[in-house]
Amino acid sequence: MMRKLAIVAAAGALAACGTKDAADPLSPSGATGRVRFVNMITDTTRGRVNAILEGVPFGVNLTYGQSTPATLPAPSTANYSAILTGSRNLVLKRTADTNTVVSTVSFGVDAGQDYTIYATGGASGSAVASTIIGDVNSDVTSTQTRIRVVNMSPTGGAMDVFVTAPNADLAAATPAFANVAVRGGSSYVTVNAGTYQVRAVPAGTAPAARAAAVAINVASLALPGAGGRTIVLADRSTGGAPLTSFVLTDR
């Protein structure tokens, strides 16, 4: 609620500056979807950014792997921010020089839909791209968690992802998520709450070769009941290998 009040105040300031006739996309009134932004820009110069959504600050000084609004200090933390439906723009500016626009992302918001916007690329001065993936955050029982994988690692290519008991034999395992394409998201699966090991290998790796081909290994991932998680496969912060991963809290 405090996050929403802060957004309303900022939006009100914009209205006072002559935009009172424009739609107020960040107001909590009216039909809304929910939006989250994740910074995955692999450029040491442009990689630290401020995110500005429809002219209102959405996240400041975001480093590689950070998401907003979840990066805001308590008690204004949240997994997503409610955004009025319609066509929207997210502008990314370099934190060290806010006159420098790193990227502009245009997207649409539908009522009741959750979205995650990933900003990717940028290494060696290349263009910063964006990928927008719809999220599904349905209720789940108190003893289970819904999980899925998003592959943002161009270096790793398409991957098979295994979610197993710790130290389980990969040769005998079945991928929880098979052939997850770069810039793609898997479907969701529901698992019992508990601690798991998550390992990713190049898609199609033969069972006997999987153990030696692990590109990403999360040795111990605790999944709570009534939760939702997105496992993000990623390049390192400056691009390329060794690959890494992080987990987003969806609910």
Secondary structure as the mmCIF struct_conf table of DSSP 4:
data_model
#
loop_
_struct_conf.conf_type_id
_struct_conf.id
_struct_conf.beg_label_comp_id
_struct_conf.beg_label_asym_id
_struct_conf.beg_label_seq_id
_struct_conf.end_label_comp_id
_struct_conf.end_label_asym_id
_struct_conf.end_label_seq_id
HELX_RH_AL_P HELX_RH_AL_P1 MET A 2 LEU A 14
HELX_RH_PI_P HELX_RH_PI_P1 ALA A 15 THR A 19
TURN_TY1_P TURN_TY1_P1 LYS A 20 ASP A 21
BEND BEND1 ALA A 22 ALA A 22
TURN_TY1_P TURN_TY1_P2 PRO A 25 LEU A 26
BEND BEND2 PRO A 28 ALA A 31
STRN STRN1 THR A 32 ILE A 41
TURN_TY1_P TURN_TY1_P3 THR A 44 ARG A 46
BEND BEND3 ARG A 48 ARG A 48
STRN STRN2 VAL A 49 LEU A 53
TURN_TY1_P TURN_TY1_P4 GLU A 54 GLY A 55
STRN STRN3 VAL A 56 LEU A 62
TURN_TY1_P TURN_TY1_P5 TYR A 64 GLY A 65
STRN STRN4 SER A 67 THR A 68
TURN_TY1_P TURN_TY1_P6 PRO A 69 THR A 71
BEND BEND4 LEU A 72 LEU A 72
HELX_LH_PP_P HELX_LH_PP_P1 PRO A 73 PRO A 73
TURN_TY1_P TURN_TY1_P7 ALA A 74 PRO A 75
BEND BEND5 SER A 76 SER A 76
BEND BEND6 ASN A 79 TYR A 80
STRN STRN5 SER A 81 LEU A 84
BEND BEND7 THR A 85 THR A 85
STRN STRN6 GLY A 86 ARG A 94
TURN_TY1_P TURN_TY1_P8 THR A 95 ALA A 96
STRN STRN7 ASP A 97 VAL A 109
TURN_TY1_P TURN_TY1_P9 ALA A 111 GLY A 112
STRN STRN8 ASP A 114 GLY A 121
HELX_RH_3T_P HELX_RH_3T_P1 ALA A 123 GLY A 125
HELX_LH_PP_P HELX_LH_PP_P2 SER A 126 ALA A 127
STRN STRN9 VAL A 128 ASP A 135
TURN_TY1_P TURN_TY1_P10 SER A 142 THR A 143
STRN STRN10 GLN A 144 MET A 152
TURN_TY1_P TURN_TY1_P11 PRO A 154 GLY A 156
BEND BEND8 ALA A 158 ALA A 158
STRN STRN11 MET A 159 THR A 164
BEND BEND9 ALA A 165 ALA A 165
TURN_TY1_P TURN_TY1_P12 PRO A 166 ASN A 167
HELX_RH_3T_P HELX_RH_3T_P2 LEU A 170 ALA A 172
BEND BEND10 ALA A 176 ALA A 176
STRN STRN12 PHE A 177 VAL A 180
TURN_TY1_P TURN_TY1_P13 VAL A 182 ARG A 183
STRN STRN13 GLY A 184 GLY A 185
HELX_LH_PP_P HELX_LH_PP_P3 SER A 186 TYR A 188
STRN STRN14 VAL A 189 ASN A 192
BEND BEND11 ALA A 193 ALA A 193
STRN STRN15 GLY A 194 PRO A 202
TURN_TY1_P TURN_TY1_P14 ALA A 203 GLY A 204
HELX_RH_3T_P HELX_RH_3T_P3 PRO A 207 ALA A 209
TURN_TY1_P TURN_TY1_P15 ARG A 210 ARG A 210
HELX_RH_3T_P HELX_RH_3T_P4 ALA A 211 ALA A 213
BEND BEND12 ALA A 215 ALA A 215
STRN STRN16 ILE A 216 LEU A 223
TURN_TY1_P TURN_TY1_P16 GLY A 225 ALA A 226
STRN STRN17 GLY A 227 ALA A 234
TURN_TY1_P TURN_TY1_P17 SER A 237 THR A 238
BEND BEND13 GLY A 239 PRO A 242
HELX_LH_PP_P HELX_LH_PP_P4 LEU A 243 LEU A 243
STRN STRN18 THR A 244 THR A 249
#
